[in-house]
């Protein structure tokens, strides 16, 4: 298990703060290069996900601990960013939502629980299930993927060890081998960073392919605070060549950037 191999550094408690930070940063610099090697695998998972979601499917993330939290974060950011329904991208963590803030002991060790968690959402063969597990051996994730695959779902994963049981349980594995952590076995560090990068790539690419971006703009974002309202007004101004007042009036009338632009152009 590469994620469990000893750190390249030792006697950390004797290092200065500066040296600790430099060491962590040097290790972090290697993560994007590891992700780059996995781009063909990520591309295959994106293509399969887009195909199912265009047909009405949803994207589920399942994971435990840091991996589960990263899935919940990515899922929760899709509705405000891209204006999709809250049940289109769903993050599930072993131990339930309470485990987002406080670890639930042994929750990840039940190979049946992820399947039970997904049943609350009436999982169908149109859906996509992506398991997230740095080690690649989490029973919660393995069991969930096996049962989802047997039910006809597209299955993928994001892991940080090669040849893992999680990867074997799915059709579209993404293996980002980042090597030993700065603190031995602390996979919330490089492994977590790698998983976050891959999830960004997956969900962003999927949403773009589903038509949720125009040019480089989030035209379906929810206008849920003053910052986003201001950004939306500037987007409408620039796209249509109208005044700020006109842009704000269009947003008030149609509710989002896409509606404002299309409504103005059709009018």
Order of alpha helices (4+ residues) and beta strands (2+ residues): alpha-alpha-alpha-beta-alpha-beta-alpha-beta-alpha-beta-alpha-beta-alpha-alpha-alpha-alpha
